[in-house]
Amino acid sequence: MSAERAAADMPLPGGDFRMLVTRLSFQGMMSLGMLENPLTGKKGSDAKSARMIIDDLLMIRDKTKGNLEADEAEHLDRVLESLEVAWGELEQNETAPADS
């Protein structure tokens, strides 16, 4: 007899730096309106939350400088670059004058 398993029954891996950065990047992408929020099923931006996540990742990069493996540092840099570009686009869209 095979019982169905739910996602909640499967523990997520912890203690992996790349996975931590990836989880934070998903939160950042949701806050930037790039990804759908799985709880609401909708996309929406929250500039303050997005900036907080980017700042947290910048702090992690600064605090771990020299202690990361090359692939970990590259992953963090790529994530930050992607989020910073999206942040810039969000800022431009929010400050652009509305069409009359």
N, C-alpha and C positions, 0 to 999 in steps of 0.2 A: 504494500500500500504506500503510495507516494503522496506526501502532504505538500500543498502549495506553500511557497515561502514568499514573504513580502520583503520589500527593500529594507524595511526596518529590522528584519531578522539578520541582515548581512552587515556586520560591522565594517566601518570604513577604516582604511589603514591610517595610522597615525605615525608620527615620528619621521616622516619623509619630507625633506625640505622642498623638493619640487612640487609635491602634492599640496603642501601648505601654500606655496606661491600660486599654484593653479586655483585653489579654492578661493583665495583672496582676489585673484584676477576675475573669477566668475562673479563675485560680489561686486567688484568694480564695474564690470560690463553690464550687470543688471542696473546698477545705479546710474550708469551713463545712458541707459536706454538701448543698449546694444543687444541684450538678451531678454527674453521673456521671463518674468518672475514666475517660478513654478507654483507658488502659492496662489497668486492672483490670476495667472494665465495671461497677463498683460505686460506690455513694455511701457516703461515710464522712467523719466530721469529724476534724480535727486542729486543736485550738484554738490550739496554739502557732504552727503555720504560718499559720493565719488571722490571728492577731494580728500576726505579723511582716509579712504582706503589707499589712494595714491601716496599720500604722506606717510602712512604706515609702511608701505612697501619701500619707500625711499629710506625711512629710518632703518628698516631691516637690512637694506643694502649697505647703509653706512655702518651699522653695528657689526655686520658679519664680514666686512671687507677684509680680504686676506685669509679668511677662514673657510671659504667655500671652494668646492671642487669647480673646475673650469665649466663643466656643463651646468652646474647649479647657478653660477654667476651669469652665464650667458642666458639661461632661461629667465632669470630675474630681470636682466637688462631688456630682453625682448618684451616681456610682459609690461614693464614700466614704459617702454617706448610706445607700445600700442595704446596703453591707457592714457598716456600724456597727449598723444595725437587726438584721441577721441575726446579728451577733456577740452583741448583747444577748440575743436569743432563745436562742442556743446556750448562753450563760452561765446564763440562767435554767433551761434544761432540765438542765444539768449540775449545778446546785446545788440543784435541787428535790429534796425528800425522795422516796425511792422508796416506792411503795405497798406496804404490808405485807399 
